[in-house]
Each structure stands twice: as structure tokens, then as C-alpha cells.
Amino acid sequence: MATTKQKKAARRNLEKARAAQQTRAEGRRATARSSPGMSTSQKNDLPDSAFAFPGERKEPLTDARHVRNAVARFQQVEGVSDAERDRAWQRIRRAADRFDVELSEQDWRELRR
């Protein structure tokens, strides 16, 4: 079952998709995303310490957008122990402080709620 936050995000995404579709229907080019993200080569050039899970090189923590994404996808990371999750959460919290991202959760176990 989707949460209220997920439903709001889905509605925003639908609005954006409809606007882009309308733009294309009018014969105009739709603009690219405001932030294209990192290319594979840029991600490969990052040191292991730039990731929440450095052993797996998962969830880069290079800017505020990536920190928020790491929190959102934290529970999706597979094949890691609880101890690794504890260390990853500490890395995410430090990165959140560095990039002024507000975290409502104090511990990664709170994400399950």
C-alpha cells in the first residue's frame, strides 16, 4: 500500500509527464531534466569513501540529491549485514549534515515504519 508521500510524488510525476507529452504534441522539444545525475564513468571515478555502502559501492553521497536518494532507497540494498547498515547510516547522517539535508529518522530501523 502506498503512503501519502508516495502518492504525492506519483501525482507530481504524472503532472510532469503530461506536461512533457503536451509539449511534444505541440511540436516543441521537451527540456532535459534539471539535473542529469552522474554518468557511469563519474561514478566509477569516485573513491569508496563517497558511498554509503563502500564495499558494494552503492548509494553515492556526493550532493544533497544523492543523500535524499540514499535514504529513500536504503531498505532496497540487499546482501548487507545490520552492522554494515549501521555504518552506512552514520555515513548518510554525516553527509546529510554536510549538505543541509534534514533527516527525521535517527536510526535506519525507523525507515521500516
Backbone hydrogen bonds, N-H to C=O, Kabsch-Sander energy under -0.5 kcal/mol:
donor,donor_aa,acceptor,acceptor_aa,energy
7,K,3,T,-2.2
8,K,4,T,-2.4
9,A,5,K,-2.2
10,A,6,Q,-2.4
11,R,7,K,-2.3
12,R,8,K,-2.4
13,N,9,A,-2.5
14,L,10,A,-2.3
15,E,11,R,-2.4
16,K,12,R,-2.4
17,A,13,N,-2.5
18,R,14,L,-2.7
19,A,15,E,-2.3
20,A,16,K,-2.4
21,Q,17,A,-2.5
22,Q,18,R,-2.4
23,T,19,A,-2.2
24,R,20,A,-2.3
25,A,21,Q,-2.3
26,E,22,Q,-1.6
27,G,24,R,-1.6
28,R,23,T,-2.1
43,K,39,S,-2.3
44,N,40,T,-2.5
45,D,41,S,-1.4
46,L,42,Q,-0.6
46,L,43,K,-1.0
50,A,47,P,-2.0
51,F,48,D,-1.7
52,A,58,K,-0.6
52,A,59,E,-2.7
53,F,58,K,-2.1
56,E,53,F,-0.6
57,R,53,F,-1.2
58,K,53,F,-1.8
61,L,50,A,-3.2
67,V,63,D,-2.0
68,R,64,A,-2.5
69,N,65,R,-2.0
70,A,66,H,-2.4
71,V,67,V,-2.0
72,A,68,R,-2.2
73,R,69,N,-2.2
74,F,71,V,-0.8
76,Q,73,R,-1.5
77,V,73,R,-0.6
77,V,74,F,-1.1
85,R,81,S,-2.1
86,D,82,D,-2.4
87,R,83,A,-2.1
88,A,84,E,-2.5
89,W,85,R,-2.7
90,Q,86,D,-1.8
91,R,87,R,-1.9
92,I,88,A,-2.5
93,R,89,W,-2.7
94,R,90,Q,-2.2
95,A,91,R,-2.4
96,A,92,I,-2.7
97,D,93,R,-2.2
98,R,94,R,-2.2
99,F,95,A,-2.3
100,D,97,D,-0.9
101,V,96,A,-2.9
102,E,100,D,-0.5
104,S,102,E,-0.5
110,E,107,D,-1.5
111,L,108,W,-1.3
112,R,109,R,-1.0
113,R,110,E,-1.1
